[in-house]
Amino acid sequence: MKKLLFLTVMASLSFSCKAQDWALPQPQKTGGKPLMEALSERQSTREYSDRDLDEQTLSDLLWAAYGFNRDDKRTVPSANDKQEFILYVVLKAGVYVYDAKANTLILKAKGDFRAKTGKQDFVAIAPLNLVYVADLTKRDAAGAIINVGYISQNVYLYCASAGLGTVARGWFEKDELKAALLLSKTEEPILTQTVGYKK
Ligand SMILES: Cc1cc2nc3c(=O)[nH]c(=O)nc-3n(C[C@H](O)[C@H](O)[C@H](O)COP(=O)(O)O)c2cc1C
């Protein structure tokens, strides 16, 4: 009886551990609008519907933003190849970190923290807010500001290509955001970016 109870507890524990990480489908690296059309349509959007992104779109978007396109190099350049950014993915269900190698979202906190990612009302309506966090053990915040632009522009271009809205956002309350994302002393939010379907 004790053995059965032990096995049941172990089985439920391993299930809840698995449930914490969200394996994404492989990103689709073909298709979308041609680059010149995406550039023509790139713009900032501040009115969103609450429609969720599907898993494939989320996977494609995150790969475009900060995925690996070679063994250990990414879709964005970074000075001295420091790759200092950690992509926080804030969805209705929780806060995740994008593990680009495993193509998996690692759960950091359950719950809806979208409203904590910025000062504008639409951040709590749009399905996704990205937070670009610099690992200060790799580079200081001033240096990271240059590199974040490449990630943000990849997201702008992916969104233009996929018919999504997006806006880069520097207007957020840093300490509130750090607390919501459970950031350590060596993690600094540099920029945020909302993504969703246009209203
Ligand atoms: C670093 C950076 C920070 C920004 N911060 C905000 C912001 O906090 N809120 C916002 O609504 N737009 C923000 N924007 C978007 C700009 O306002 C927008 O890019 C600009 O008005 C030009 O419009 P466009 O992107 O449609 O061409 C930011 C853009 C950048 C590059």
PDBQT file of the ligand as one rigid body, heavy atoms in Angstrom, charges set to zero:
ROOT
HETATM    1  C1  LIG A 201      13.618  52.149 -27.763  1.00  0.00    +0.000 C 
HETATM    2  C2  LIG A 201      12.155  52.418 -28.065  1.00  0.00    +0.000 A 
HETATM    3  C3  LIG A 201      11.268  52.643 -27.016  1.00  0.00    +0.000 A 
HETATM    4  C4  LIG A 201       9.921  52.864 -27.294  1.00  0.00    +0.000 A 
HETATM    5  N1  LIG A 201       9.048  52.993 -26.243  1.00  0.00    +0.000 NA
HETATM    6  C5  LIG A 201       7.719  53.099 -26.497  1.00  0.00    +0.000 A 
HETATM    7  C6  LIG A 201       6.785  53.076 -25.410  1.00  0.00    +0.000 A 
HETATM    8  O1  LIG A 201       7.132  52.955 -24.250  1.00  0.00    +0.000 OA
HETATM    9  N2  LIG A 201       5.475  53.163 -25.735  1.00  0.00    +0.000 N 
HETATM   10  C7  LIG A 201       5.026  53.257 -27.022  1.00  0.00    +0.000 A 
HETATM   11  O2  LIG A 201       3.816  53.331 -27.222  1.00  0.00    +0.000 OA
HETATM   12  N3  LIG A 201       5.891  53.287 -28.063  1.00  0.00    +0.000 NA
HETATM   13  C8  LIG A 201       7.215  53.188 -27.846  1.00  0.00    +0.000 A 
HETATM   14  N4  LIG A 201       8.102  53.114 -28.881  1.00  0.00    +0.000 N 
HETATM   15  C9  LIG A 201       7.604  53.139 -30.262  1.00  0.00    +0.000 C 
HETATM   16  C10 LIG A 201       7.879  54.500 -30.931  1.00  0.00    +0.000 C 
HETATM   17  O3  LIG A 201       7.037  55.478 -30.343  1.00  0.00    +0.000 OA
HETATM   18  C11 LIG A 201       7.606  54.361 -32.430  1.00  0.00    +0.000 C 
HETATM   19  O4  LIG A 201       8.558  53.486 -32.988  1.00  0.00    +0.000 OA
HETATM   20  C12 LIG A 201       7.679  55.703 -33.140  1.00  0.00    +0.000 C 
HETATM   21  O5  LIG A 201       6.603  56.525 -32.756  1.00  0.00    +0.000 OA
HETATM   22  C13 LIG A 201       7.632  55.558 -34.669  1.00  0.00    +0.000 C 
HETATM   23  O6  LIG A 201       6.457  54.867 -35.053  1.00  0.00    +0.000 OA
HETATM   24  P1  LIG A 201       6.544  53.537 -35.943  1.00  0.00    +0.000 P 
HETATM   25  O7  LIG A 201       7.235  52.484 -35.124  1.00  0.00    +0.000 OA
HETATM   26  O8  LIG A 201       5.104  53.168 -36.245  1.00  0.00    +0.000 OA
HETATM   27  O9  LIG A 201       7.313  53.872 -37.175  1.00  0.00    +0.000 OA
HETATM   28  C14 LIG A 201       9.453  52.912 -28.641  1.00  0.00    +0.000 A 
HETATM   29  C15 LIG A 201      10.363  52.700 -29.684  1.00  0.00    +0.000 A 
HETATM   30  C16 LIG A 201      11.682  52.435 -29.414  1.00  0.00    +0.000 A 
HETATM   31  C17 LIG A 201      12.646  52.173 -30.564  1.00  0.00    +0.000 C 
ENDROOT
TORSDOF 0
